[in-house]
């Protein structure tokens, strides 16, 4: 996987580059400003972009807008020291896929990158049946129509309930971390989103409660696990 990192702070840029290459095993191309970043993008193919917003010569939003005209699909994460809602809105309006506010933990950035790349990869592979239909004990879950079916009984799910249940199904009998779920669905792992996710999880448990072989357990300090016993 090849990442284009455009960051005008040389110390932070090199730190991120080294960490992502070592821990994430990514090939990271580092550019010091927007103009240099645009040149690099036109000369190579990248799987993901990390664009600092406040940069000399060409800011990250302008760079992202120009890149979107050339490639509407490549994932973009905007990084900035400004946490105003207007900036977040602008980031997504320009076609950004995620947004992270400085100062941030490098581990959090890596989580966001992995969650975003996984989501993009799954969307690319999903031709309809493979990642949209799941068998959960006696239940059938159709992610596309957001329905859990038990015989003739149909339970309609909200969008976030369906997204959360799908993540649990994709990691059946494995731990789905809270961070991974929050970043993948809410794009932010703050406290309030965490509380919201707990509410959705409680509802999902109720939808599946009539099959004793199906269980969603808490894994202390980590996340959740969907268990389906034979």
N, C-alpha and C positions, 0 to 999 in steps of 0.2 A: 504494500500500500504506500502510495506516495502523497505527501502532504506539502502544500505551499503555506509557509508561515511568513506573514508580512508584519514586522514589528520594528518600530523605530528605536526602541530602547535596546542597545547592543547587549547589555548584560542579561536582561530578561530574555531576549531573543536566543542567545546562545544557551542559556539555562534550559529553556523549553525545548530547543532543538536536541540537546544532549539527552534530556530526560525521555523525550518521545522516541528517540532512536534506540535508547537503551531499554527502557521499560515497555514501550509499545511496539518495538521492532518495526518502526516506520522509517521510510526514507524521507527525510525532512529537508526541503529547500528553504533557506532563510533569506529574506529580502528586507532591506532597511527602510524602504518607503514605498508609497503606492505606485509610483512610476516604474520602479525596479520590479515590483510585484507583477504589474501588468505585462511587462516584457517577458518575465519568466513564464507567466501563464500562457502566452502566445507561442512559446517555443517548446512547451512540453505538455504532457497529460498528467493531471493530478486527480486523486481520488477524493480529496477533501481540502478545503481552504480555511485557514485561521487568519482573519484580518483584524488588525488593530484599527480602531476607528479614528483616533486622533493622531494623525501623522503629517509630516511636512510634504510639500509638493502635490500630493494627492491623498485625501483622507480615505478611510476604509469604506465609508458609505458610497462615495463616488466610485471607488475601485470596484466594489461589489456590484454596483449598478452597471458598470461597463462590462464586467465579466458575465453578468446575467444575460446581456444581449448576445454574447458569443456562445454561452453554454447555460441553458435554463435549468439543468439538472444537477450539476456538481454541488455537493453539500458545502455550505458556508457557515462558519461560526464567527460571529463578530465579538471582539473583545474590546472593552473600553472602561475607563475609570469613572464614567458617568452612569448613574443608576436611575436616571429619570425615566418615567414611563413613556415619554415622548420618544426617547432614543430606542427603547425596546420596540415600540410600534413602528418606527422608521426602519429598524433592522429587519423586521418581518415583512414589512411592505415592500422592501427592496428585494425580497426573495431569500432572505437569510433563513437558515434552518434552525439555528440556535444562537444564544446570546449569553455571554459570561461577563461578569463585572469584576474589574480589578479593585483591590487585590484578591486573587483567587488561589486556591490550593492547586498545585500542578496535578495532584491525584484526581481532583474533581474534573479538570480539563480532560484528562485521559478517559475518565468514565463517560463524559459527554461525547468524546470522539468515538469510542467503541459503541455506545448506544446508537449514535447517529448512523455510523457505518453499518451496523447490524440491521437497523430499520430500513435503510436504503437497499441493502442486499436482499432482505426478505421481500420487500416490495417488488424488486426486480425478478425474483424467482417465482413469486406467487402467480400462477397461471389460473387460479380459481379454486381447485380442490385441495391441493397439497397443504397450504397453510391457512385455509379458510374454514375447513370442516374438521371437527375434532370429536372423538368418542370419549366421553367422560363417564365411566361406569355405565349406568343405564341411560344416561343422558346423551343427546346429540347437540353439539354446539355449532351453530352456523355464524361465523364471525361477520360475514358480509351482510347478512340480514339482521344480525344482532339478536338472535333467538336461541334460547335453550329449550330443547324439546324433550319431553318425557311422555312417550306414547302420543296421546291426542292432546296433551296439555302443552301449551306454548307459553314461555316466559320471555317477554320482550325486555332487552337490556338497554341501558343508556350507552352512549358512545364510550364513555370512560370505563364503565363496567365491562363492556365487550373487549376493550383494549387490554384491560388488566387481566381478564380471564384468559385471553389469548396468550399473553406473556407467560402465565402460569402453565398453560397447556404446552407451550413450546419448550418449557423447562420442566416438564413432568418428572417428578421424583428427584428433582435437583433444586437447589436453593435459588430463588429469585430474590436478589438483594433489594432492599428498599431504595437505595440510590439508583440502581438500574431501572426500576419501575418508574420512579419519580422523574428521572431525566428523560426516559423514553416517552412517557405520556404527558407529563406536566411541564417538561423542559426546565424544571427548577426543583431542587430537593429541599426547599425551605420547610419550616415547621408547619405552616398552615396547609401546604399541599400534602404534607405527610398525614395530617389529621383528616383531610378530605379523603385520601386514599384508604385510610382505616375504615371510614364509613362505607365506601364502595365495597371493600373487602367483606365487611359484615353482611351486606346485602347478597353478595355472591355466595357466601356460606349458606344463607337461608335458601337460595335457589337450588342448592345441591344437597340439602339436608336429608332428603328422603332416601338417599342411597348410603347405607352404612359403610360401603366399601370406598366411598369418596370422602376425602378429608383435606382441608387446607390448614396446615399447622404453622405456628410461629416458630421460627428458628432464632433463638435468643441472640440479640446483638447483630444479626445478619439480615434476616428478611423472612420469606415465606416459602413453603414447599407444598405443591399439589401432589397428594398421594392417592394412587388408585390401586387398591389391593385386589388381587385376583381371587 
